[in-house]
Amino acid sequence: MSKLISIQEAVTHIKSGMTIMVGGFLGVGSPNRILDAILETDVKDLTIIANDTGFPDRGPGKLIVARRVSSVITSHIGTNPSTGDQYHAGSLKITFVPQGTLIERIRCAGAGLGGVLTPTGLGTVVQEGKQVICVDGKDYLLETPLKADVALLGASVADELGNLFYKGNTRNFNGMMAMAAGLVIAEVKEIVKPGDILPENVHTQSIFVDYLVK
């Protein structure tokens, strides 16, 4: 069965109140056309898991500016003033996670792990409410897995089976997010025949991808 669907079909899988992972790093490698299409629906009250909140006109920042997001789990908000404004106004919840910890928590969900131990954040606000575990005389924070209802990815090339290739640094968070969500939709620039992507260039295997949008 073909995994290729229209953008209109893709956004029917996004429901109010869902937790959504959005690939990309400051909009690079983000599924921007899908994000635009979500804005044409009445979906709201989303929880977004992303490296950053993009810019007001790029990446998940578009959804935040439009006030479709109630909570963000991220490592950086500085390039989108609306994120900070809504946070200070009390209309947006932000959970800050150090970048390396964020990707490890996503990886844990994809790998079926119970969490990761890290010293990052010890003695800071990051530690608040978290379990500290001592291993060989050294303290670590237990950081639990992060998973989502849907992951929205941006890829350069897909084959018809759903194998994905990311050009350059568009790879960023996309591959890990593909493993940590119940449903995965990839927005791709080009679709080729099976076998046209060399095996060593398959960055995300088709088993993790449910749908493709060109």
SEBA-792345 format. One record per residue: residue number from 0; x, y, z of N, C-alpha, C in turn. Coordinates in pm, whole numbers, plus 50000, padded with zeros to 5 digits. Example, Ala and Ser with C-alpha at 12.3 -4.5 7.8 and 13.67 -1.06 7.14 Angstrom:
2
num_npx_npy_npz_capx_capy_capz_cpx_cpy_cpz
0_51319_49431_50780_51230_49550_50780_51320_49670_50780
1_51285_49775_50708_51367_49894_50714_51290_50003_50787
END
This chain:
214
num_npx_npy_npz_capx_capy_capz_cpx_cpy_cpz
0_50083_49881_50000_50000_50000_50000_50087_50125_50000
1_50052_50222_49917_50131_50344_49906_50123_50426_50035
2_50236_50483_50074_50241_50568_50192_50219_50715_50155
3_50209_50745_50028_50197_50884_49984_50054_50933_50005
4_50040_51043_50078_49910_51105_50101_49921_51254_50074
5_49808_51320_50064_49807_51465_50044_49829_51536_50177
6_49863_51662_50170_49878_51741_50292_49744_51748_50366
7_49637_51758_50291_49505_51764_50353_49476_51636_50433
8_49515_51521_50376_49499_51396_50449_49589_51392_50572
9_49710_51443_50557_49807_51440_50667_49753_51512_50790
10_49696_51630_50770_49654_51709_50885_49531_51651_50953
11_49460_51560_50887_49346_51495_50955_49392_51408_51071
12_49521_51373_51073_49575_51291_51181_49615_51376_51303
13_49610_51508_51288_49647_51598_51397_49520_51646_51465
14_49505_51612_51594_49386_51647_51670_49423_51740_51786
15_49327_51821_51824_49348_51910_51938_49386_51830_52062
16_49481_51884_52138_49524_51821_52262_49635_51719_52245
17_49675_51691_52122_49781_51592_52097_49919_51644_52135
18_50010_51550_52156_50153_51581_52171_50220_51552_52037
19_50285_51655_51982_50343_51647_51848_50493_51674_51854
20_50572_51586_51798_50715_51614_51778_50732_51679_51641
21_50814_51784_51636_50840_51854_51510_50990_51855_51486
22_51032_51790_51378_51175_51786_51345_51224_51922_51299
23_51355_51935_51297_51416_52059_51249_51500_52127_51355
24_51586_52215_51306_51674_52296_51392_51665_52437_51337
25_51593_52524_51411_51566_52660_51365_51504_52660_51225
26_51413_52568_51203_51341_52562_51076_51408_52479_50970
27_51536_52446_50987_51607_52363_50889_51570_52218_50913
28_51510_52154_50813_51464_52018_50828_51327_52008_50892
29_51253_52118_50894_51118_52117_50949_51015_52093_50838
30_50901_52033_50872_50794_52007_50774_50706_52131_50760
31_50760_52236_50700_50693_52366_50703_50559_52369_50632
32_50543_52294_50523_50415_52295_50451_50306_52227_50533
33_50342_52120_50604_50243_52056_50691_50203_52151_50803
34_50300_52221_50859_50269_52316_50966_50176_52425_50915
35_50198_52472_50793_50107_52571_50733_49967_52515_50721
36_49958_52389_50681_49826_52326_50662_49753_52311_50794
37_49826_52284_50902_49762_52273_51034_49696_52406_51071
38_49759_52516_51031_49704_52648_51062_49572_52673_50992
39_49544_52596_50887_49417_52612_50815_49305_52530_50879
40_49337_52457_50984_49237_52380_51059_49207_52451_51190
41_49120_52393_51270_49090_52452_51401_49160_52379_51514
42_49265_52302_51482_49341_52229_51584_49406_52327_51681
43_49400_52293_51809_49457_52380_51911_49500_52297_52032
44_49552_52365_52133_49590_52302_52260_49693_52190_52239
45_49786_52215_52150_49889_52115_52121_50004_52126_52222
46_50066_52011_52250_50196_52009_52316_50300_51979_52210
47_50398_52066_52199_50501_52053_52096_50633_52012_52161
48_50695_51908_52107_50831_51869_52146_50920_51900_52027
49_51016_51988_52047_51104_52029_51937_51233_52084_51994
50_51338_52083_51915_51464_52139_51960_51450_52284_52001
51_51369_52359_51925_51351_52502_51948_51212_52542_51902
52_51176_52667_51924_51045_52713_51878_51056_52795_51750
53_51163_52771_51675_51177_52828_51542_51173_52979_51541
54_51121_53031_51432_51100_53174_51415_50950_53200_51403
55_50907_53325_51413_50763_53350_51399_50703_53300_51268
56_50786_53292_51163_50735_53252_51032_50794_53120_50982
57_50856_53043_51072_50923_52921_51029_50927_52819_51142
58_50912_52692_51103_50915_52586_51203_50792_52590_51293
59_50800_52527_51410_50685_52524_51501_50645_52661_51553
60_50731_52761_51530_50698_52897_51572_50568_52948_51514
61_50534_52902_51393_50407_52944_51330_50288_52905_51416
62_50292_52784_51470_50182_52736_51552_50174_52814_51683
63_50289_52852_51737_50291_52926_51862_50237_53067_51842
64_50279_53133_51735_50229_53267_51706_50078_53266_51691
65_50025_53160_51629_49881_53147_51608_49807_53098_51732
66_49879_53078_51840_49823_53034_51969_49751_52900_51958
67_49811_52810_51884_49759_52673_51875_49828_52579_51973
68_49926_52631_52047_50011_52549_52134_49989_52593_52279
69_49969_52496_52367_49952_52527_52509_50076_52492_52591
70_50161_52403_52536_50278_52358_52610_50391_52325_52513
71_50514_52359_52552_50632_52332_52469_50738_52265_52555
72_50797_52160_52501_50913_52096_52563_51028_52118_52466
73_51129_52195_52507_51228_52243_52411_51357_52282_52481
74_51459_52311_52401_51587_52354_52458_51616_52502_52432
75_51537_52567_52344_51573_52703_52303_51450_52776_52250
76_51430_52901_52294_51316_52980_52247_51356_53118_52196
77_51484_53148_52197_51530_53285_52177_51503_53347_52042
78_51476_53267_51940_51456_53322_51806_51308_53350_51775
79_51221_53324_51872_51078_53348_51851_51023_53430_51968
80_51018_53562_51955_50972_53646_52066_50833_53610_52117
81_50747_53558_52031_50611_53524_52073_50611_53416_52180
82_50708_53325_52174_50715_53219_52275_50734_53278_52414
83_50831_53367_52426_50856_53430_52554_50741_53517_52600
84_50680_53590_52506_50568_53678_52542_50452_53596_52599
85_50419_53485_52534_50308_53402_52581_50341_53334_52714
86_50467_53298_52731_50510_53237_52857_50492_53336_52972
87_50538_53459_52954_50529_53559_53060_50384_53600_53085
88_50300_53588_52983_50158_53620_53000_50082_53506_53066
89_50147_53390_53081_50084_53277_53146_49998_53192_53055
90_50005_53214_52925_49921_53139_52832_49994_53022_52766
91_50123_53009_52791_50203_52902_52732_50295_52844_52838
92_50289_52712_52854_50379_52643_52946_50505_52602_52870
93_50621_52626_52928_50747_52586_52866_50825_52498_52963
94_50867_52383_52914_50957_52296_52989_51091_52298_52918
95_51190_52359_52982_51322_52367_52922_51401_52240_52952
96_51462_52185_52849_51543_52064_52861_51676_52091_52790
97_51790_52069_52856_51918_52084_52786_51919_52004_52656
98_51978_52060_52552_51965_52001_52419_52009_51855_52413
99_52123_51823_52471_52169_51685_52470_52075_51592_52545
100_52020_51642_52656_51925_51563_52733_51796_51543_52655
101_51755_51646_52582_51631_51637_52504_51639_51525_52401
102_51745_51520_52326_51756_51417_52223_51772_51279_52286
103_51839_51270_52401_51852_51141_52469_51719_51092_52523
104_51636_51182_52571_51504_51143_52621_51417_51091_52505
105_51429_51155_52390_51356_51108_52272_51410_50972_52228
106_51542_50958_52231_51603_50830_52193_51557_50718_52285
107_51547_50748_52414_51503_50647_52510_51363_50596_52477
108_51275_50687_52438_51139_50645_52403_51142_50553_52282
109_51223_50587_52183_51231_50507_52062_51295_50372_52085
110_51387_50364_52181_51459_50240_52207_51394_50155_52316
111_51285_50204_52371_51216_50129_52475_51288_50129_52609
112_51366_50231_52635_51441_50241_52761_51361_50318_52864
113_51395_50295_52990_51323_50360_53100_51371_50499_53133
114_51479_50541_53070_51532_50674_53095_51682_50676_53075
115_51741_50793_53100_51885_50810_53087_51937_50883_53210
116_52057_50845_53256_52120_50911_53369_52220_51013_53316
117_52210_51137_53362_52299_51243_53316_52332_51339_53430
118_52454_51390_53433_52487_51490_53534_52443_51631_53493
119_52402_51647_53367_52363_51779_53318_52240_51829_53392
120_52252_51946_53451_52140_52006_53523_52144_51989_53673
121_52236_51908_53723_52248_51892_53869_52272_52027_53935
122_52198_52053_54043_52216_52177_54117_52154_52298_54051
123_52075_52278_53945_52008_52389_53878_51856_52365_53881
124_51781_52457_53821_51636_52441_53816_51595_52317_53737
125_51685_52268_53652_51656_52147_53575_51633_52028_53668
126_51696_52032_53785_51687_51919_53879_51554_51914_53952
127_51480_52022_53956_51360_52030_54038_51260_51921_54003
128_51220_51844_54104_51120_51740_54087_51171_51611_54026
129_51303_51599_54006_51358_51480_53942_51436_51395_54042
130_51442_51268_54011_51511_51173_54097_51662_51180_54072
131_51738_51183_54181_51884_51179_54172_51930_51039_54209
132_52012_50980_54123_52060_50843_54143_52213_50846_54149
133_52267_50782_54251_52412_50777_54269_52466_50648_54209
134_52565_50661_54121_52631_50546_54059_52781_50562_54079
135_52842_50463_54146_52987_50467_54173_53030_50599_54237
136_52947_50647_54328_52982_50767_54403_52952_50898_54331
137_52892_50892_54213_52862_51015_54138_52711_51026_54117
138_52659_51148_54138_52515_51171_54124_52477_51200_53980
139_52359_51149_53942_52302_51173_53810_52154_51203_53824
140_52101_51280_53730_51957_51297_53721_51899_51186_53634
141_51786_51133_53677_51713_51039_53594_51619_51119_53504
142_51646_51115_53375_51563_51183_53276_51479_51079_53204
143_51349_51096_53210_51257_50994_53158_51231_51012_53008
144_51181_50907_52941_51159_50912_52796_51055_51016_52756
145_51073_51071_52637_50975_51162_52577_50917_51096_52453
146_50786_51082_52448_50722_51024_52331_50606_51114_52288
147_50557_51092_52167_50453_51177_52112_50346_51094_52042
148_50230_51156_52024_50126_51092_51945_50165_51087_51797
149_50220_51199_51749_50258_51211_51608_50392_51281_51598
150_50477_51236_51506_50601_51306_51473_50588_51357_51330
151_50619_51485_51311_50619_51548_51180_50763_51577_51142
152_50808_51513_51033_50948_51521_50994_50963_51596_50861
153_51083_51645_50837_51116_51704_50708_51237_51632_50650
154_51222_51569_50534_51332_51492_50473_51358_51542_50331
155_51476_51512_50281_51513_51554_50146_51458_51460_50041
156_51480_51328_50063_51440_51228_49964_51377_51110_50037
157_51272_51055_49978_51213_50930_50027_51197_50837_49908
158_51207_50706_49934_51163_50615_49828_51017_50579_49855
159_50957_50508_49763_50814_50480_49774_50778_50393_49894
160_50878_50328_49951_50854_50245_50069_50855_50326_50198
161_50913_50447_50191_50921_50530_50310_51058_50544_50370
162_51161_50486_50308_51298_50509_50355_51336_50655_50329
163_51403_50717_50426_51430_50860_50418_51579_50892_50415
164_51612_50995_50337_51747_51052_50333_51736_51200_50365
165_51825_51247_50456_51828_51389_50493_51957_51451_50441
166_51945_51558_50366_52064_51624_50313_52126_51715_50418
167_52258_51701_50436_52332_51789_50526_52276_51788_50667
168_52267_51909_50725_52224_51917_50866_52073_51915_50883
169_51996_51888_50776_51852_51871_50793_51820_51743_50870
170_51919_51658_50885_51897_51532_50957_51860_51557_51102
171_51934_51643_51168_51919_51683_51309_51832_51589_51392
172_51718_51637_51442_51634_51559_51534_51542_51460_51463
173_51531_51470_51331_51428_51396_51260_51434_51245_51281
174_51552_51187_51266_51565_51042_51275_51524_50986_51409
175_51565_51054_51516_51529_51008_51650_51379_51021_51675
176_51320_51130_51627_51177_51151_51647_51095_51045_51575
177_51146_50994_51463_51074_50892_51388_51053_50766_51470
178_51136_50744_51570_51127_50623_51652_51045_50642_51778
179_51004_50765_51805_50947_50795_51937_50803_50844_51932
180_50732_50815_51823_50594_50860_51811_50504_50747_51762
181_50377_50756_51796_50283_50654_51753_50256_50657_51605
182_50265_50776_51543_50241_50794_51401_50346_50890_51347
183_50402_50857_51231_50509_50939_51173_50472_50981_51032
184_50475_51112_51009_50447_51168_50877_50569_51248_50833
185_50623_51215_50716_50742_51283_50665_50706_51367_50543
186_50740_51494_50549_50727_51583_50433_50859_51578_50356
187_50854_51540_50229_50977_51518_50153_50976_51601_50025
188_51095_51632_49979_51107_51713_49857_51105_51628_49731
189_51148_51504_49742_51158_51417_49624_51125_51274_49663
190_51053_51205_49577_51023_51064_49599_51079_50983_49482
191_51156_50877_49515_51222_50796_49414_51177_50650_49428
192_51222_50568_49337_51188_50427_49338_51269_50353_49446
193_51214_50242_49500_51291_50161_49595_51424_50118_49534
194_51530_50132_49609_51664_50098_49560_51741_50218_49510
195_51673_50330_49483_51743_50448_49434_51822_50519_49544
196_51784_50496_49668_51864_50548_49780_51958_50436_49822
197_52088_50460_49816_52184_50359_49856_52159_50319_50002
198_52175_50192_50035_52147_50147_50172_52220_50229_50278
199_52345_50266_50250_52421_50343_50348_52370_50487_50363
200_52284_50530_50271_52228_50665_50278_52085_50668_50334
201_52036_50553_50376_51905_50550_50440_51923_50590_50586
202_51878_50710_50619_51895_50761_50754_51779_50722_50846
203_51659_50710_50790_51543_50661_50864_51480_50549_50783
204_51469_50433_50843_51416_50317_50772_51263_50325_50759
205_51212_50264_50654_51070_50275_50621_50979_50221_50730
206_51029_50128_50810_50944_50070_50916_50897_50175_51015
207_50970_50287_51025_50933_50392_51120_50842_50498_51060
208_50817_50493_50928_50744_50599_50859_50608_50548_50813
209_50503_50615_50859_50367_50573_50822_50319_50638_50693
210_50349_50769_50679_50298_50841_50563_50403_50937_50508
211_50392_50961_50378_50477_51058_50308_50391_51167_50247
212_50440_51289_50255_50377_51403_50189_50483_51470_50101
213_50454_51486_49973_50550_51551_49883_50515_51699_49870
END
